[in-house]
Amino acid sequence: MRKTFWYILGGQLATISIPAMAQDTPETTAPPPADAQPAEAMMTPEQMAVVDGWPEERQVQFRQWSGEVQGYYWTLAPERQELFWRLADGDKLAMVAMDEAGREAAWGQIETQIGGANSSEPAADADPVDETDAIDEAHSEPADPMKRS
């Protein structure tokens, strides 16, 4: 169930990002303005303290995001910030490029899927079954046809 959920989520996020990528945009890449400050310089002291409290891998990943993505991250509620980390970098860029209505629709889909996955997950002490094993067992011939397990 978990793998299937992530495939579905990835597919839906890909469909969200396709229209954003399909828009006609000029191929010119202008260098950043000389007076542009690094994204870290635009963060508040509280935000810097939060970033400094993260594990090193998360700090590196955060610093690799563009300033627009970092700015959008700080506008999110804490629950959505955690979900934002699970998105692929391309999907993060697509979310930033969307208008507010598109973002809300995308977040609605993501939260619905996450909520459905959390409610259908087995309890932590239950023995999880690998889906591939269950499929293999269902389609395999028993060694002794008269003996059923």
Contacts in CASP RR format, 6 or more apart in sequence:
PFRMAT RR
TARGET T0000
AUTHOR 0000-0000-0000
METHOD contacts of the structure
MODEL  1
MRKTFWYILGGQLATISIPAMAQDTPETTAPPPADAQPAEAMMTPEQMAV
VDGWPEERQVQFRQWSGEVQGYYWTLAPERQELFWRLADGDKLAMVAMDE
AGREAAWGQIETQIGGANSSEPAADADPVDETDAIDEAHSEPADPMKRS
1 117 0 8 1.000
1 120 0 8 1.000
1 121 0 8 1.000
1 131 0 8 1.000
2 117 0 8 1.000
2 121 0 8 1.000
3 131 0 8 1.000
4 131 0 8 1.000
5 113 0 8 1.000
5 117 0 8 1.000
8 113 0 8 1.000
9 110 0 8 1.000
9 113 0 8 1.000
10 88 0 8 1.000
10 91 0 8 1.000
12 109 0 8 1.000
12 113 0 8 1.000
13 87 0 8 1.000
13 88 0 8 1.000
13 91 0 8 1.000
13 94 0 8 1.000
13 106 0 8 1.000
13 110 0 8 1.000
14 91 0 8 1.000
16 91 0 8 1.000
16 94 0 8 1.000
16 95 0 8 1.000
16 98 0 8 1.000
16 106 0 8 1.000
17 90 0 8 1.000
17 91 0 8 1.000
17 93 0 8 1.000
17 94 0 8 1.000
20 93 0 8 1.000
20 94 0 8 1.000
20 97 0 8 1.000
20 98 0 8 1.000
21 94 0 8 1.000
39 63 0 8 1.000
39 65 0 8 1.000
39 66 0 8 1.000
39 67 0 8 1.000
39 70 0 8 1.000
39 71 0 8 1.000
40 48 0 8 1.000
40 63 0 8 1.000
42 67 0 8 1.000
42 71 0 8 1.000
43 51 0 8 1.000
43 70 0 8 1.000
43 74 0 8 1.000
47 74 0 8 1.000
51 59 0 8 1.000
51 62 0 8 1.000
52 59 0 8 1.000
53 59 0 8 1.000
54 62 0 8 1.000
58 85 0 8 1.000
62 70 0 8 1.000
62 73 0 8 1.000
65 73 0 8 1.000
65 89 0 8 1.000
65 92 0 8 1.000
66 93 0 8 1.000
66 96 0 8 1.000
68 96 0 8 1.000
69 92 0 8 1.000
69 93 0 8 1.000
69 96 0 8 1.000
72 95 0 8 1.000
72 96 0 8 1.000
73 81 0 8 1.000
73 84 0 8 1.000
76 84 0 8 1.000
80 107 0 8 1.000
80 111 0 8 1.000
83 110 0 8 1.000
83 111 0 8 1.000
83 114 0 8 1.000
84 92 0 8 1.000
84 95 0 8 1.000
87 95 0 8 1.000
95 103 0 8 1.000
95 106 0 8 1.000
98 106 0 8 1.000
122 128 0 8 1.000
142 148 0 8 1.000
142 149 0 8 1.000
END
